[in-house]
Amino acid sequence: MGNWSKDGAPIPELTGALDPDLTVTPFTNTLPIRRLRLKPGESAEIAAAFIELPELRIVKSPQRYTCLDEDRRYLYESLRSGFRREIEVDREGLVVTYPDFWQRI
């Protein structure tokens, strides 16, 4: 798990990155939130394959997710850049609010 390839050749610098991360959609936050199943107060560090736009360059991105309460609010932290946001999800783990970037209508 967590192995990526390009044109059939492995990309060793992405080894261990289980989830894709794309800035234009909060759906990529849903993937680790649902997979991790954190309880309030728990946190986990993961590695994601972050797709930088518009270059389409892919880099390994260490991240942390912390469940803040009742599986509805999470703190997302990029351990690479220091970026952090509290995000709110619905009961299915789909992102409802990502402050300053996205709001489900």
C-alpha positions, 0 to 999 in steps of 0.5 A, spaced: 500 500 500 502 507 498 506 505 492 505 510 486 507 509 479 508 513 472 508 510 466 509 503 469 515 505 473 515 506 481 515 513 484 520 511 490 519 518 493 511 517 494 512 510 497 507 510 503 503 516 501 496 512 501 491 518 499 491 523 494 491 530 496 488 536 491 487 543 493 481 544 488 477 539 492 475 538 499 473 531 497 481 529 498 480 530 506 474 525 506 478 519 504 483 519 510 478 522 515 473 516 513 479 511 513 482 513 520 476 513 524 478 517 529 475 518 536 474 525 539 481 527 542 485 522 537 490 524 532 494 521 526 499 523 522 499 520 514 503 521 508 499 524 502 501 524 495 500 532 494 498 534 487 501 541 486 497 545 481 498 548 475 504 544 475 501 537 476 507 536 480 506 530 485 510 530 492 509 526 498 506 531 504 506 529 511 499 531 514 496 530 521 488 530 522 485 531 529 478 529 531 476 535 535 469 533 537 464 527 535 467 526 529 464 532 526 470 537 526 477 536 525 483 539 525 487 538 518 495 540 518 500 540 513 506 538 516 510 540 510 508 547 510 505 549 517 498 550 513 492 548 518 484 549 518 479 546 522 474 543 517 467 540 519 464 534 516 457 531 515 455 524 519 458 520 512 465 524 513 464 528 507 467 535 508 461 541 509 465 547 511 473 548 509 474 555 512 476 560 507 476 555 501 470 551 501 462 551 503 457 546 501 451 549 499 
